[in-house]
Amino acid sequence: VGALVDAVPADYWNLFHPNDDPAFPWLPIILGYPIMGVWFWCTDQSMVQPVLAARNLKEGQMGTNFTGWLKILDVPLYILPGIICLALFPQLENPDEAYMTMVTHLFPTGMVGLVLAVLTAALVSTVGSALNALSTVFTMDIYVKKIRPQAKQKEIIRVGQVVTVVGALISVIITIAIDSIKGLNLFNVFQSVLGFIAPPMAAVFLFGVFWKRTTTLAANMALTLGTVFSIGVGILYLWVFPAEQYDAWPHFMLLSFYLFVIIGIGMIVVSLWDKSPQLGILNMEKIEDKPARIVLILWGLLIVTMIGLYIFFNGH
């Protein structure tokens, strides 16, 4: 461990870098990452469905807490291999090649093929799950409920198949567009794209949970106009006026936070202006008001552990 620490620059062991760091300044990370975190962990279908499938509230809360503990494994699974690669292959110029460089140089030939097969299987599984989710949500929540409530089963299946094909084609187009982005490594490209998708969903979720005055109109406008606005800014940032050529742009995580604030202000204005009666009233009588004691204890331990990790990885 000591040899590894000495083999790389000290700042590689710090999670927070100075605010003038061009790649990962601490302020954009503090402000921008939570927006993406709320969007993924609180609204993404792959995260929400398992919680909603829990037998009761306590099990759902325990499951989310267990997921939080699993996130600690990111350090040995994702961070340490990159640092080890720097120590073993300091001449490597492109960080996007770190994983495959280690695989091809450190694994025997048979294992390389196995790793590639596993990566391919994981990729196909992920894409398949995403397309299935897209098809299900559009078909059942939009087409059947809003467009053709009288649609028969055969028609519903056909629409789902068409949506799956269209979604796959759109994914290919998006992949080609993302591949054309210059000036960012693979990790930052992925994070920047998410940073322009997340603000509308994060705003709707947080305002819906913490502000009872939020109206349906405000949420719908945030999800429609807010999404168009956020993605439009992303297109300007990544392609039309790329940040690598125009220094006026803030860091993409800070820009994500700004978009969240703008959309949030828009929701407040629309909610205060909207005087239409709110017909949907949620019945909370049969839902437990407070988390179980063990849930609170486990969340407290997780928070303390996370804070300890941040302190430990910022003392170098």
Summary of the structure (lengths in Angstrom):
residues: 316
radius of gyration: 22.5
end to end distance: 14.4
largest distance: 68.2
contacts: 830
relative contact order: 0.12
helix: 75%
strand: 1%
